[in-house]
Amino acid sequence: VSGLTLADGLATSGGAILNNGTLSISDSVFNSNRSTLYGGGILNEATLHLTNTMFSGNSSAFGGGLFNGGVGSAMVNTSTFAENFASNDGGGIYNMHSLSLTNSTLSGNGANGFGGGIASQTNITTLNTTITRNQADANENLAGTGGGIHSYGGASLLTNTIIAGNLSGSAPDDLTGNGAAPTSRNNLVGNAAAAGGLVDGSNRNIVGN
C-alpha cells in the first residue's frame, strides 16, 4: 500500500486498519482516525512494515497511533507519530510484542496513563530516532509515567536516539519502567532522574540537562 491518506475512520479496534497478515505501507498518512479500544490508526496482529508514513491526530484507549498486538511485529522506518492520543496508555504507540523504530520521530503525543510516546510490554529497538514533547499523565491525576517511553517488561535497546523534553503531568519525565538495555549507546536523554538507568558518559550516552 502506498500513497494513501486514511482519515476519519472509526472502529472498535483499528480505526483505519486492522492487520492480520503481512502489510507494507509507505508514503501514506493516517489522520484523525479513532477506535474505542486498540489502535486509533492501526491495530497490527501480524507483520507490519511502515515507511515514510505520518500518523497525526489519531486516538484510542490504547495506542493512539498504533497498537502492536501480542503476536505482532512492527518495523517503523522514516515515519512520524505526532499529536496522537490515548485515553489510557501509549499515546503514539502501544507495543505488546516486537517493535523497531529507525530514523523516525514521535512528538506531541499524549496519554492519560503510561507512555506518552510509547508504552511497551516488551523490549523495543530504536535507531536514529527522536522522541520529544510527549506527555504521560496528560490529565495530571498521577496515574502514569514515562513521557517518552514507559516499559512494563523488557529493556529498550536504544542507539543514536534522542529522548528529551517529555513530561509526566507537568514534570520532566523521559524514560521509565524497565528502562534501557545496558548496551544502549550514543543516546541523548534529557532528564537524568528518568533516564532508564543510562549514565552520562557511559557508552557515549549524554544524560541530563
N, C-alpha and C positions, 0 to 999 in steps of 0.2 A: 504494500500500500504506500503510495507516495503522492505528495502534493495535494492533500485534502485538508479541509477545515471542518471539524466536527464541533458544533456549538449547540448549546441549549438543550442537550439531551437530558432525560430524566428516567431513572430506573431504580429498583431496589438496590442492585449492586451493578457496578459498571455503567456509569451514567452515559457514556458514549459507546464503549466496547467492553464485552465480556469475552475473554480469550481462553479457549480450552484446547488450542492446537499450537502450531508454530506460526508466529506472526512477526513480520518485519514492517516497521513503519518509519518512513523518512520524509523530511521536508514537509511536515504537517503541523497543524495547530489544533489543540483541544482547548476550547474556550467556553467558560460558563456552563459546563455540564454539572449535573447533580445526581447523587444517589443517596438513599436514606441510610444505607449500611456501609458498603465497602467500595472504595474506588470511585471518586467523583468523575474522573476522566476514564480510567481503565481499571478493571479487575482482571488480573492475569493469574490463571491457574495452570499454565503450562510454560511455553517458551516464548519470550518476547524480546525483540531487538528494536531499540529506539535510536534513531539517528537524526540529528538536526531537527528536532521536534520541540514545540513550545506547548507547555501546559500553563494556562493562566485563568484565574478566576473560577476554578472548579471547586466543588465542595462535597463533603461526605461526612459520615460519622467517623470512619477510619480511613485514612489515605485520601486526602483531599484531591490530589492529582492522580496518584497511582496506588493501588493496593496489590502487592505481590503475594499471592496466597501460599498455602502450606506446601505445595509441590511446585510452585512457580520459580522460574529462572528468568530474571530480567537483566538485560545488558543495556545500559544507557550511555550513549555517546554523543557528544556535542549537542546536548539538549538543555533546555531551561525549564525550571519549575518556578513560577512567580505568582505570588498573590493567591495561592490556593489555601483552602481552609478545611480543617477537621474539627467537628464539634467534640470529638473525643481525642484520639491520638493520631499523629502522623500528618501534619499539615500539608507537606509536599508529597511524602511517600510513607506508606506503611509496609514494612517488609517482614515476611514470615519464613523465607527460605533462602534464596540465593540472589544477591543484588550486587551489581558492579556499576560504578559511575566513572566515566572518563571524559575529561575536557568538558565538564558540564557545570551548571550553576543552579543553586537553589537560593532564592532571595525573596523576602517579603511574605513567606508562608506563615501560617499561624495554626495553632491547635489549642483548644481549651485544656487539654490534658498534657501528655508527654510528647516530645519530639516535634517542635515547631517546623523544622526542616524535614527530619527523618525520624521515625520510630521503628526500631528493628528488634525482632525476636532472636535473630541470629547474627553472626558476623557479616559485615559488608566490606567491600573493597572500593576505595576511591583513588583516582589518579588524576592529577592536574585539574582538580575540581574546587569550586568556590562555594561555600555555604555561609551566607551572611544575611543579617537583618531579618532573621526568622524569629518567631516568638512562641514559646510554650506557655501554658497557663495564661492564655490570652485574655480570659475573663477575670484573671487575678483573684481566684478563690483558693490559691495554694494547692491545686490538685495535680500539678505536673511540673516536670523539669526537662532540661535538655532543649534549650532554644534552637541549637543547631542539630545535634543528634542525641537521641536517647536510645541506649541499647539495653534491652531486658536480658539478653543472653548472647554471649559471644562478643569478643572484642573486635573493633573495626580496624582493618589494615589500611592505613592512610599513607599516601605518598604524594608529595608536592601539592598538598591540599591546604586551602585557607579556610579556617573555621573561626570567624571573628564577628563581633558586633551583633551577636544573637542575645536574646533575652528570655528569661522566665519571669512572667509578670513584667515588672519594670526593672528587674535586676539583671546584670550581665550573667550569661549562662550559656556556654558553648557546647560542652560535651559531657554527658552524664551517663550513669548506669555502669555497664561493664567496661566502658571506655575504649581506649586504643590499644592495639596489639603492640608489644614491646619492640617489634621490628619496624614500626611506623617511622618514616624518616622524611626530612626536608619539608616539614609542615610548619604552618604559622597558626597558632591558636591564641586568641586574644585574651581570654580570661584564665589566669593561672589557677584560680580556685576551682575551675570546672574545665580542666584540660584532659580529662580521661586518663590521667596517670602519665602523660607526656611531661618531660622535664626539659626546661630551657637548656640548650646546648648539647643535649644528648641526641645522637643520630641526626645532627644538624637541624633539630627542631627549634623553632623560636616560639617561646611560650611567655605570655604576659604582656601587659600594656607597655 
